[in-house]
Amino acid sequence: MKILITDDSRADVALIYNILSAYELLVAYDGVEAMEQIKEHPDIDIMILDLNMPRMNGFEVLEALRENPEYGNIATLVLTNSDEIDNEMRGLDLGAVDYIRKPLNIRSLRKRVELHIKLKNARDELEQQNNILEKTVRERTRETILTRDVTIRALVGLLEIRNIESSNHTKRTQLMMRALCGYLRTQERFSAILTEAYSAELFDTTPLHDIGKVGIPDHILLKPGKLTTEEFEIMKKHTTYGMDALRCMGPESDKLSFIRTAAEIAGTHHEKFDGTGYPLGLAGKEIPLSGRLMAIIDVYDALVNQRVYKPAFSHEESMRMIASERGKHFDPDITDAFFQIEENVKKIAENFSQQ
């Protein structure tokens, strides 16, 4: 335990030094010397500080300590005369933790210092425990995120193995989601809901939008031509398959924001703004924002890339098709935003073109 004694009275310094000789002691005879000692010895635990000193008084020292966060761990005990109650209060207001009155009482001084040493040790131990806890939480959080990302990658990998989607489809749709959310966050009507955390969640859950397709038979999923009415009814079930899979834990699943968002995207990205979509026929703002965002991104990516049932359309032609569906398939506000980031979307599509 390192203690700094700061007092312009050499007699008082000598007395205090003798009383506390069991500890590692430093001495300063005014505030300037005290600050020099503190800079030279950043590990000082306690300072006993006289308020009435030349050059730099005790109040000025306390103010200097308060202005520098590096010195926040120094416990300062101020020395005052018995009639200086106002000074005691001012010293405490400036950050001192206790006061000791002159003339010095040997037993009182020793007991006060012992008390603050115990408090300092308790604080240090608590801080150490908190650091250990924070480290543990960080490690657990990192493990949880890694587990989540591996799980997503594994689920999406099932689609890639069956040649349902390419890894570039995942990259494209994620980057488009990020770009679209980034623009909408600058718009007042969306800024409150599209927080940084929610936007990141949308980015992370985008790859799961078609996870339900693993439940669709290959002869329908990979059919090169137009689906029959019966086949299309089966194909539409991929939305509910995906949503049900993500909500496999029942109500407990929806307590997790990430799972709730992923289930919304999987279950509602084929809903249409005019209510003619599936699986529930939701309309307008009944469709979760996540589903409305995913709808336009998924359609655009499907248009500009080749599928087993269609050739790739040009960016310009695809954008014309999307414009024609404003207010019908797509949310008008989101459609307008999509056109605002058109060049960014086009660049993403080109940079991660289908291999």
C-alpha positions, 0 to 999 in steps of 0.5 A: 500500500503506497501513501502520499503525505502532502502537508507544508508543516514538516512537524505534521509530516514527521508525525504522520510518517511515524504513525504510518511507518508500516506502509510505503510512504511518499512525502510532498510539502506543497501541491506542486510537489504532490502532483509531481509525486503522483505523476512519478508514482501512478500506483499511489493508493491513498493521499493525506492532503492538507488544504492550506498550502503555498504554491498549490493548495489542497483544493487545487490538487483535488481539482487537478485529480478530478480533471484527470481520470488516470488518478481516479483510484487515489483515495484522498483524505483531507487535513483540516482544522477543527473550525474549518467545516466549510473546507471539509465539505468543499473538499468532499465535494471535490472528490475527497473520501474523508477528512482528518482534523488537526491537531492530529489524533494518533489513534484516529488517524491510524484507524481512518487510514486502516479503514480506507486501506480495507475499502481500497482493497475491497474495491480492488478485489471487486474490480478484479472480479468484475474484470474476470466476469467481463472477460468471461462474458466476452468469451461466452458472447464470442462463442455464442456468436460463433455458434450462431454464425456456424449454424447459419452457415451450415443451414445455408450450406444445405441449400448450396449442396442441393444447388438451390442457391449459391454462396454468392446469392447469400453475399449479394442479398446480405450486402443489399440488405445492409445498403438498403437499411443504411439508406432508410436509417437516414429517413425519419419514418424508418430511423427509429426502428432501423437502429444499428443493432436491428440493421445488423440483425437483419444483415445476419438473418438475411441468409435464412430467408429461404431455409425452408426450401430444404423441405421442398422435393427436388423435382419441384425445386429444381424444375426447369419449367413453369410449375403446375398449380399443385406444384406451386402450392407445395413450393409456397410451403417453404415459407412456413417450413422455414418459419416453423423450423426457426420457431421450433422451441415454440414461444421460447423462440420468439423471446430471442430477437435474432430468431424472431427476425429470422422467422419473420424474414423466412415467413413473410418475404413472399407477402405482397404489399397489396395483400396478394402474396403468401402464406398469410395474404398480409397487406401493407404494414401488416407485413413486418418491415423485415419481410418488406425489405427482403421481398424487394431484395430477393426479387431483384436478385432473382431477376438479374441472375439465372435460375433453372426456370428463367434466364438472367435479366439486365439490371435496367430491365429488372429495375423496370419490373420492380418499378411496375410493382411499386405499391402492388408487390412492394412497399412504395417507400422501400421501392423508392429507397431501393431506387435511391441506392440503385448504383450500389445495388448494381455494383453488388450484383456485378461484384458477386455475379453468379458463378 
